[in-house]
Amino acid sequence: MEDKASLTSFGAIVPGNRRPDADIFMMTGSADFAAVRARYLNPRNIADPARPLAAAANAGKAAKVHDKELIAWLGEQYGFTGPIDAVLTYFGGLGAE
């Protein structure tokens, strides 16, 4: 069963609970993390707002770059701080997990 899996939602398990279900994001397979890092974490890769987004995407640019979030996360999780180039290098050296 290495190639099969399932996910079952039981909904609310506490009687009378009327809160909405949780949002769940799942990703399967393996991502090209070097490409994700290059496009979405490097602030030099932000799209030019004067150009159409489709043209920017075709050029490998992103509408939003998550460099500030990465800096904050590395600081919280690992106590690492520094300029974005050092942050990207440190992040690139972390294990895939």
Secondary structure by P-SEA (a helix, b strand, c coil): ccccccccccccccccccccbbbbbbbccccaaaaaaaccccccccccccccaaaaaaaccccccaaaaaaaaaaaaccccccaaaaaaaaaacccc
